[in-house]
């Protein structure tokens, strides 16, 4: 098959921004660390900032590793298609599902981490919560027979349960692919007509049309999910990054770290009356406040477009089910 017949998989492979992050991970980490206070000292908020930073970059690194592997799997899929190698194609389709399942598990773990941490108030509570969720990242990255014994193993079924929450066909399609990967009749059909002792070897069974379509469909769905899951994970990481920025500021109070200041001016009907979250401490907090505003007003978000940059402010036009809304954010100096 040609690359245009795998549009979502092709887009995944062509995401140059991701591969630049892979190449420059050490630089990204160093630049991020440079924005932390020089010394953890005795400040509770600064200590939390360092712990949050470790948690965020563990997730970020793990995401890059898994996505790089899926890119390599994608390259193999195109090679298998070009060579008509169905044995490799079905094996890689199943592998792609397993890696997407891992990414789904990680995204759900990250979402739980954010939801759990922001409910805590006291230092000991926040500290324990962050350390607990860091251990989960260790399980995601190291868990397995070949990993360190300190990281409890994650079973493939745990990952597939996470995938099933975002893809209703995951369980049945994975079971089918397994039948064509194990050394039995299913995989035999990939290289023979299926008749023992009298069938042709080297020519796939002519009855594979439906299963081949299933494998290709599963690959494309996983490629689309990969994209969506990383976007979702990025939003969660942005929230943690916002906490790190606030916790690193002089005089920051732990009791106010996870609050979102939603006070705003403007009704959003025009540029002059753009919604503005004047008490937001960071750009990310202003974005979170806007999402809370939409939720409180029962408004469904559709799309965001940058409209203008003027006088130290960024103006967005946000398309919603109730019409467009103007929003403005102060640009950090």
Residue pairs with C-beta under 8 A, 6 or more apart in sequence:
1 81
1 216
3 9
3 10
3 78
4 10
6 77
6 78
6 81
6 216
6 219
6 220
6 223
7 220
8 220
8 223
8 224
8 227
9 74
9 77
9 78
9 219
9 220
9 223
11 223
11 227
12 70
12 71
12 74
12 223
12 226
12 227
13 71
13 74
13 75
18 64
18 67
18 71
19 68
19 71
21 28
21 64
22 64
22 68
25 61
25 64
29 57
32 53
32 57
33 53
35 244
35 245
35 248
36 46
36 49
36 50
36 53
36 244
36 248
37 43
37 46
37 49
37 248
39 46
40 46
40 47
40 50
44 123
44 254
45 247
45 248
45 252
45 253
45 254
45 257
46 247
46 248
47 123
47 127
48 123
48 126
48 127
48 130
48 243
48 247
48 254
48 257
49 243
49 244
49 247
49 248
51 127
51 130
51 131
51 134
52 117
52 130
52 240
52 243
52 244
52 247
53 244
54 134
55 113
55 130
55 133
55 134
55 137
55 240
56 237
56 240
56 241
56 244
58 134
58 137
58 138
58 141
59 106
59 110
59 137
59 233
59 237
60 237
61 141
62 106
62 137
62 140
62 141
63 103
63 106
63 230
63 233
65 141
66 99
66 102
66 103
66 106
67 103
67 226
67 230
69 99
70 96
70 99
70 100
70 103
70 226
73 92
73 95
73 96
73 99
74 96
74 223
76 88
76 92
77 89
77 92
77 93
77 96
77 219
79 85
79 88
80 86
80 88
80 89
80 92
81 89
86 190
86 191
86 204
86 208
86 212
87 187
87 190
87 191
89 215
90 177
90 180
90 181
90 187
90 190
90 215
91 181
93 177
93 215
93 216
93 218
93 219
94 174
94 177
94 178
94 181
96 218
96 219
96 222
96 223
97 160
97 163
97 170
97 173
97 174
97 177
97 218
97 222
98 156
98 159
98 160
99 222
100 163
100 222
100 225
100 226
100 229
101 156
101 159
101 160
101 162
101 163
101 170
102 140
102 159
103 225
103 226
103 229
103 230
103 233
104 159
104 162
104 163
104 165
104 166
104 225
104 229
105 140
105 154
105 158
105 159
105 162
105 163
106 137
106 140
106 233
107 162
107 229
107 232
107 233
107 236
108 162
108 165
109 133
109 136
109 137
109 140
110 233
110 236
110 237
111 232
111 236
112 133
113 129
113 130
113 133
113 136
113 236
114 236
114 239
114 240
116 129
116 132
116 133
117 126
117 129
117 130
117 133
117 258
118 258
119 258
120 126
120 129
120 258
121 254
121 255
122 254
123 254
126 254
126 257
135 151
138 150
138 151
139 151
139 152
139 153
139 154
140 154
141 147
141 151
142 148
142 150
142 151
143 151
143 152
143 153
143 154
144 153
144 154
145 153
147 153
160 170
160 171
160 174
163 170
163 225
164 170
164 171
166 225
166 228
166 229
167 221
167 222
167 225
169 218
169 221
173 214
173 217
173 218
174 218
176 211
176 214
177 214
177 215
177 218
179 186
179 187
180 186
180 187
180 189
180 190
180 211
180 215
181 187
185 194
188 194
189 204
189 205
189 207
189 208
190 204
190 205
190 208
191 201
191 202
191 203
191 204
192 199
192 200
192 201
192 202
192 203
192 204
192 205
193 199
193 200
193 203
193 205
193 206
194 205
194 207
238 284
238 287
239 284
239 288
241 284
242 282
242 284
242 285
242 288
243 257
243 258
245 281
245 282
245 284
246 252
246 256
246 257
246 281
246 282
246 285
247 254
247 257
249 281
260 285
260 288
260 289
260 292
261 277
261 279
261 280
261 281
261 285
261 289
262 277
262 289
262 292
262 293
263 277
263 278
263 279
264 275
264 276
264 277
264 278
264 289
264 293
265 275
265 276
265 278
266 273
266 274
266 275
266 276
266 326
266 328
267 273
267 275
268 274
268 275
268 318
268 325
268 326
268 327
269 325
269 326
270 326
271 307
271 308
271 315
271 326
273 326
274 315
274 326
274 327
274 328
275 290
275 293
275 325
275 326
275 327
275 328
276 327
276 328
276 329
277 285
277 286
277 289
277 290
277 329
280 286
280 289
282 332
283 329
283 330
283 331
283 332
286 329
286 330
287 329
290 318
290 327
291 301
293 299
294 300
294 301
294 320
299 320
299 321
299 322
299 325
300 320
300 321
300 322
301 318
301 320
302 318
302 319
302 320
302 321
303 318
303 319
304 316
304 317
304 318
304 319
305 316
305 317
305 318
305 319
306 314
306 315
306 316
307 315
307 316
307 317
307 326
308 314
308 315
309 315
309 331
312 330
312 331
312 333
313 328
313 329
313 330
313 331
314 328
314 329
314 330
314 331
315 326
315 327
315 328
316 326
316 327
316 328
316 329
317 324
317 325
317 326
317 327
318 324
318 325
318 326
318 327
